[in-house]
């Protein structure tokens, strides 16, 4: 059982994150969106500001802060409209780093975690393949034992941080005949021969987030790159996915707050039919509906965060958090854009970016349809 988080200290940390984002990100974010990627130097800047992997243990270079501190970083990025950056940092800090903290041996931790905390190393995780998305058991990337090494062959796609990544956790088949029990995880150094990056994928939203194809061609990785035990990769994925899905839900809640805040401000200024937009009943009812939707989901996600910190969050509940919060995020982004009218459909108004950035939240980390199946199995059992 973790100690209760000091909310006053957490609030001070949130303020420091906001100040750093206002200084280091806000003035440049639109340009990065146009360029389709954030500069590599930004990772070191975030590291120096203490905003990466904050719950990594002190002996591995981190602050050893409670989980909520890590959530705050991505939350504020999401609330402030930096959807792509929040996704990139979430993958680095709340997916890759915990895999290493929970599963790696001491040598692996010391090799990778301090650099991830400082931003000198960027992490990614490669599960999805061109022919295997949510169905992880269908993956074809292989890792064949050869003496003291493994030979890695295959490809991955939709990999967040793919262009900047210095290390990628790769899921690969070490035993083709063993089904889910034949999958293993590897900490792959992207400087090794046989690794290559494809293009930075052109997406409808989250433009400044690099999302890439990765290729492994007779790539020789040492046995020391194996993360945990051989054949336990699918088990590890199932263990770590609840945190990933919870944080995605938290990002959805924070993004909805950002959409609502800008829409409320706009409605109080914009005039229509001789009245403020905020005086019209439709506007008032829509804001009431969306604010309620937001608060219900925030309360549930906050409850799930406390459960995670207490070691009590199970996979179905995490799936509920992701499913409910991301669907709400999209409803709110759509409803808010509608209240902006034609202006909402122009890139000049940030609500348009919130709208397109939101859509992928219902897809990555497990689609809404997969979340519903996980929830249904917990209630009704397998068919």
C-alpha positions as CSV (number, residue, x, y, z in Angstrom):
1,X,0.0,0.0,0.0
2,X,1.5,3.3,-1.1
3,X,1.5,6.4,1.2
4,X,-1.2,9.0,0.5
5,X,-0.1,11.7,-1.9
6,X,0.4,15.2,-0.4
7,X,-2.0,17.1,-2.6
8,X,-0.4,20.5,-1.8
9,X,2.9,19.3,-3.0
10,X,1.3,17.7,-6.1
11,X,-0.4,21.0,-6.8
12,X,3.0,22.8,-6.6
13,X,4.5,20.3,-9.0
14,X,1.6,20.8,-11.4
15,X,2.2,24.6,-11.3
16,X,5.9,24.0,-12.2
17,X,4.9,21.7,-15.1
18,X,2.5,24.4,-16.4
19,X,5.2,27.1,-16.2
20,X,7.7,24.9,-18.1
21,X,5.2,24.1,-20.8
22,X,4.2,27.8,-21.2
23,X,7.9,28.7,-21.6
24,X,9.4,25.8,-23.5
25,X,6.5,24.4,-25.6
26,X,3.6,26.8,-26.1
27,X,5.5,29.4,-28.2
28,X,6.8,26.6,-30.6
29,X,4.1,24.0,-30.7
30,X,2.3,25.2,-33.8
31,X,5.6,25.2,-35.7
32,X,6.3,21.7,-34.6
33,X,2.9,20.6,-35.7
34,X,3.7,22.1,-39.2
35,X,7.0,20.3,-39.2
36,X,5.5,17.0,-38.2
37,X,7.9,16.3,-35.3
38,X,9.2,17.9,-32.1
39,X,12.9,18.7,-32.0
40,X,15.1,16.0,-30.4
41,X,16.5,18.6,-28.0
42,X,13.0,19.0,-26.4
43,X,13.5,15.6,-24.7
44,X,16.6,16.9,-22.9
45,X,14.7,20.1,-22.0
46,X,11.9,18.1,-20.5
47,X,14.4,15.9,-18.6
48,X,16.2,19.0,-17.2
49,X,12.8,20.3,-16.0
50,X,12.2,17.0,-14.1
51,X,9.2,16.0,-16.3
52,X,10.3,12.6,-17.5
53,X,10.0,9.3,-15.7
54,X,9.4,11.0,-12.4
55,X,8.3,7.8,-10.6
56,X,11.5,5.9,-11.6
57,X,13.4,5.0,-8.4
58,X,16.1,7.3,-7.2
59,X,18.8,4.6,-7.6
60,X,18.1,4.6,-11.3
61,X,18.3,8.4,-11.7
62,X,14.6,9.2,-11.1
63,X,12.8,11.1,-8.3
64,X,11.0,8.0,-7.0
65,X,7.8,10.2,-6.9
66,X,4.3,8.7,-6.6
67,X,2.6,7.7,-9.8
68,X,0.3,10.7,-9.7
69,X,3.2,13.0,-10.4
70,X,3.9,11.2,-13.7
71,X,0.2,11.5,-14.7
72,X,0.3,15.2,-14.0
73,X,2.9,15.8,-16.7
74,X,1.0,14.2,-19.5
75,X,-2.3,15.5,-18.2
76,X,-1.2,19.1,-18.4
77,X,0.2,18.6,-21.9
78,X,-3.1,17.2,-22.9
79,X,-5.2,19.9,-21.2
80,X,-3.1,22.6,-22.8
81,X,-3.7,21.2,-26.3
82,X,-0.4,19.5,-26.9
83,X,-2.0,16.1,-27.7
84,X,0.9,14.7,-29.7
85,X,3.5,15.6,-27.0
86,X,1.4,14.1,-24.3
87,X,1.2,10.8,-26.2
88,X,5.0,10.8,-26.8
89,X,5.8,11.5,-23.2
90,X,3.2,9.0,-21.9
91,X,4.8,6.2,-24.0
92,X,8.3,7.1,-22.8
93,X,7.5,7.7,-19.1
94,X,4.3,5.6,-18.4
95,X,4.8,2.6,-20.6
96,X,8.5,2.0,-21.5
97,X,10.0,3.1,-18.2
98,X,7.6,0.9,-16.0
99,X,8.4,-2.2,-18.1
100,X,12.1,-1.7,-17.3
101,X,11.5,-0.8,-13.7
102,X,9.3,-3.8,-13.1
103,X,10.9,-6.5,-15.3
104,X,14.6,-5.6,-16.0
105,X,17.6,-6.8,-14.2
106,X,19.9,-4.3,-12.5
107,X,22.3,-4.0,-15.4
108,X,19.5,-3.2,-17.8
109,X,18.0,-0.7,-15.4
110,X,21.3,1.2,-15.1
111,X,21.9,1.1,-18.8
112,X,18.6,2.6,-19.9
113,X,16.7,4.4,-17.1
114,X,19.0,7.2,-16.1
115,X,19.2,8.3,-19.7
116,X,15.4,8.2,-20.1
117,X,15.0,10.3,-17.0
118,X,17.4,13.0,-18.4
119,X,16.0,12.8,-21.9
120,X,19.3,11.7,-23.4
121,X,17.6,8.5,-24.4
122,X,14.1,8.2,-25.9
123,X,12.1,5.0,-25.4
124,X,9.4,3.3,-27.6
125,X,7.5,0.1,-27.5
126,X,6.8,-2.0,-30.6
127,X,3.9,-4.4,-30.4
128,X,1.7,-3.5,-33.4
129,X,2.5,-5.0,-36.8
130,X,1.0,-4.3,-40.3
131,X,-1.1,-7.5,-39.9
132,X,-1.4,-7.7,-36.2
133,X,-2.9,-4.7,-34.3
134,X,-5.1,-5.4,-31.3
135,X,-4.6,-9.1,-31.9
136,X,-1.2,-9.4,-30.3
137,X,-1.1,-13.2,-30.7
138,X,-1.0,-12.8,-34.4
139,X,2.4,-11.1,-34.4
140,X,5.0,-12.5,-36.8
141,X,8.2,-10.7,-35.9
142,X,10.6,-13.4,-34.8
143,X,13.7,-13.7,-32.6
144,X,15.7,-16.9,-33.2
145,X,18.4,-18.0,-30.7
146,X,21.8,-18.1,-32.3
147,X,24.6,-18.8,-29.8
148,X,24.7,-16.0,-27.4
149,X,22.5,-13.8,-29.5
150,X,19.0,-13.6,-31.0
151,X,18.4,-12.9,-34.7
152,X,15.5,-10.5,-35.0
153,X,13.4,-10.2,-38.2
154,X,10.1,-8.5,-38.9
155,X,8.4,-5.1,-38.9
156,X,6.3,-3.0,-36.6
157,X,4.1,0.0,-37.4
158,X,2.3,2.9,-35.7
159,X,5.2,3.1,-33.3
160,X,5.1,6.3,-31.2
161,X,8.6,7.9,-30.8
162,X,9.7,5.8,-33.7
163,X,11.9,8.5,-35.3
164,X,13.6,9.6,-32.1
165,X,13.8,6.3,-30.2
166,X,17.2,5.2,-28.9
167,X,15.8,2.0,-27.4
168,X,12.7,0.1,-28.4
169,X,11.0,-2.7,-26.4
170,X,10.2,-5.2,-29.1
171,X,7.7,-8.0,-28.8
172,X,8.8,-11.0,-30.9
173,X,8.1,-14.7,-31.3
174,X,10.8,-16.9,-29.8
175,X,8.7,-20.1,-30.2
176,X,6.4,-20.1,-33.2
177,X,4.6,-23.2,-32.0
178,X,3.8,-22.0,-28.5
179,X,1.0,-19.4,-29.2
180,X,0.9,-16.7,-26.6
181,X,3.5,-18.5,-24.6
182,X,6.0,-18.1,-27.4
183,X,6.3,-14.3,-27.2
184,X,9.3,-12.6,-25.6
185,X,10.3,-9.0,-25.0
186,X,13.7,-7.4,-26.0
187,X,15.3,-4.1,-25.1
188,X,16.6,-3.2,-28.6
189,X,19.4,-0.7,-29.1
190,X,18.5,1.2,-32.3
191,X,22.2,1.8,-33.1
192,X,22.8,-1.9,-33.9
193,X,23.1,-3.1,-37.5
194,X,19.9,-4.5,-39.0
195,X,17.6,-1.9,-37.5
196,X,16.0,0.7,-39.8
197,X,13.2,3.3,-39.5
198,X,10.5,3.8,-42.1
199,X,8.8,7.1,-42.8
200,X,7.2,9.3,-40.2
201,X,3.6,8.4,-40.8
202,X,1.3,11.2,-42.0
203,X,-1.7,11.3,-39.6
204,X,-4.9,13.3,-39.5
205,X,-4.0,14.5,-36.0
206,X,-1.2,14.6,-33.5
207,X,1.0,15.8,-36.3
208,X,4.1,16.7,-34.2
209,X,4.2,13.2,-32.7
210,X,6.5,11.0,-34.6
211,X,4.8,7.7,-35.4
212,X,6.8,5.3,-37.5
213,X,7.3,2.0,-39.2
214,X,10.3,0.0,-37.8
215,X,12.2,-2.8,-39.5
216,X,14.4,-5.5,-38.2
217,X,16.5,-7.4,-40.8
218,X,18.7,-10.2,-39.5
219,X,19.3,-7.9,-36.5
220,X,21.6,-9.5,-34.0
221,X,20.7,-8.6,-30.5
222,X,22.6,-10.0,-27.4
223,X,20.9,-12.4,-25.0
224,X,21.4,-9.7,-22.4
225,X,18.7,-7.7,-24.3
226,X,16.0,-10.2,-23.3
227,X,13.6,-8.4,-20.9
228,X,12.5,-10.8,-18.2
229,X,12.1,-14.5,-19.1
230,X,11.8,-16.0,-22.5
231,X,8.3,-16.9,-23.4
232,X,6.7,-14.6,-20.8
233,X,6.2,-11.6,-23.1
234,X,2.5,-11.9,-23.4
235,X,2.1,-12.2,-19.7
236,X,4.2,-9.1,-19.2
237,X,2.1,-7.2,-21.7
238,X,-1.1,-8.1,-19.9
239,X,0.5,-7.0,-16.6
240,X,1.6,-3.6,-17.8
241,X,-1.4,-2.7,-20.1
242,X,-3.6,-1.5,-17.2
243,X,-1.3,1.4,-16.4
244,X,-1.1,2.3,-20.1
245,X,-4.9,2.3,-20.5
246,X,-5.4,4.2,-17.3
247,X,-3.0,7.0,-18.4
248,X,-4.7,7.2,-21.8
249,X,-8.0,7.6,-19.9
250,X,-6.4,10.4,-17.8
251,X,-5.2,12.1,-20.9
252,X,-8.8,12.0,-22.3
253,X,-10.2,13.6,-19.2
254,X,-7.6,16.3,-19.2
255,X,-8.1,17.1,-23.0
256,X,-11.8,17.3,-22.4
257,X,-11.2,19.9,-19.7
258,X,-9.1,21.9,-22.1
259,X,-11.8,21.8,-24.8
260,X,-14.5,22.8,-22.3
261,X,-12.4,25.7,-20.9
262,X,-11.8,27.3,-24.3
263,X,-15.4,26.8,-25.4
264,X,-16.8,28.3,-22.2
265,X,-14.6,31.4,-22.7
266,X,-15.7,31.6,-26.4
267,X,-19.4,31.3,-25.5
268,X,-19.1,34.2,-23.1
269,X,-17.6,36.5,-25.7
270,X,-19.3,35.5,-29.0
271,X,-22.5,37.2,-29.9
272,X,-25.3,35.6,-31.9
273,X,-28.8,36.9,-32.6
274,X,-28.1,39.9,-30.4
275,X,-27.1,37.8,-27.4
276,X,-24.0,36.2,-26.0
277,X,-23.7,32.6,-27.2
278,X,-23.7,31.6,-23.5
279,X,-27.2,33.1,-23.1
280,X,-28.8,30.7,-25.6
281,X,-30.5,27.7,-24.1
282,X,-28.9,25.2,-26.6
283,X,-25.4,26.4,-25.6
284,X,-26.3,26.2,-21.9
285,X,-27.7,22.7,-22.2
286,X,-24.8,21.5,-24.3
287,X,-22.2,22.9,-21.8
288,X,-24.2,21.4,-18.9
289,X,-24.2,18.0,-20.7
290,X,-20.5,18.0,-21.5
291,X,-19.4,19.3,-18.1
292,X,-21.4,16.5,-16.4
293,X,-19.9,14.0,-18.8
294,X,-16.4,15.3,-17.9
295,X,-16.9,15.3,-14.2
296,X,-18.3,11.7,-14.0
297,X,-15.4,10.4,-16.0
298,X,-12.8,12.4,-14.0
299,X,-14.2,11.0,-10.8
300,X,-13.9,7.4,-12.1
301,X,-10.4,7.9,-13.5
302,X,-9.2,9.5,-10.2
303,X,-10.6,6.5,-8.4
304,X,-8.7,4.2,-10.8
305,X,-5.5,6.1,-10.1
306,X,-5.9,5.5,-6.4
307,X,-6.6,1.8,-7.1
308,X,-3.4,1.6,-9.2
309,X,-1.3,3.2,-6.5
310,X,-2.7,0.7,-4.0
311,X,-2.0,-2.2,-6.3
312,X,-5.7,-3.0,-6.8
313,X,-6.4,-1.9,-10.4
314,X,-7.4,-4.9,-12.5
315,X,-7.5,-5.1,-16.3
316,X,-11.3,-4.8,-16.7
317,X,-11.5,-1.7,-14.6
318,X,-8.6,-0.1,-16.5
319,X,-10.3,-1.0,-19.7
320,X,-13.5,0.8,-18.4
321,X,-11.4,3.9,-17.7
322,X,-9.9,4.0,-21.1
323,X,-13.1,3.2,-22.9
324,X,-15.3,5.6,-21.0
325,X,-12.9,8.5,-20.8
326,X,-11.7,8.4,-24.5
327,X,-15.3,8.1,-25.8
328,X,-16.2,11.1,-23.6
329,X,-13.2,13.0,-24.9
330,X,-14.4,12.6,-28.4
331,X,-18.0,13.6,-27.6
332,X,-16.8,16.7,-25.8
333,X,-14.4,17.7,-28.6
334,X,-17.2,17.3,-31.1
335,X,-19.7,19.2,-29.0
336,X,-17.3,22.0,-28.3
337,X,-16.3,22.3,-32.0
338,X,-20.0,22.6,-32.9
339,X,-20.5,25.5,-30.6
340,X,-17.6,27.3,-32.3
341,X,-19.5,27.0,-35.6
342,X,-17.5,27.6,-38.8
343,X,-14.6,28.9,-36.8
344,X,-14.2,25.6,-35.1
345,X,-13.5,24.0,-38.5
346,X,-10.5,26.2,-39.1
347,X,-7.0,25.5,-37.9
348,X,-6.8,29.0,-36.5
349,X,-8.9,27.9,-33.5
350,X,-7.3,25.3,-31.2
351,X,-10.5,23.4,-30.8
352,X,-10.0,22.0,-34.3
353,X,-6.7,20.4,-33.1
354,X,-8.4,19.0,-30.0
355,X,-11.0,17.4,-32.3
356,X,-8.6,15.6,-34.6
357,X,-6.1,14.7,-31.8
358,X,-8.8,13.0,-29.8
359,X,-9.8,10.5,-32.4
360,X,-6.8,8.2,-32.0
361,X,-7.4,7.8,-28.3
362,X,-10.1,5.3,-29.0
363,X,-7.7,3.2,-31.1
364,X,-4.2,3.0,-29.6
365,X,-3.6,1.1,-26.4
366,X,-6.4,-1.2,-27.4
367,X,-9.5,-0.1,-29.4
368,X,-12.8,0.7,-27.7
369,X,-14.1,-2.5,-29.2
370,X,-11.3,-4.6,-27.5
371,X,-12.0,-2.7,-24.2
372,X,-15.7,-3.6,-24.4
373,X,-14.8,-7.3,-25.0
374,X,-12.4,-7.3,-22.0
375,X,-15.2,-5.7,-19.8
376,X,-17.8,-8.1,-21.1
377,X,-15.6,-11.2,-20.3
378,X,-15.2,-10.0,-16.7
379,X,-19.0,-9.6,-16.4
380,X,-20.3,-12.5,-18.6
381,X,-17.4,-14.8,-19.0
382,X,-15.9,-16.0,-22.3
383,X,-18.3,-17.2,-25.0
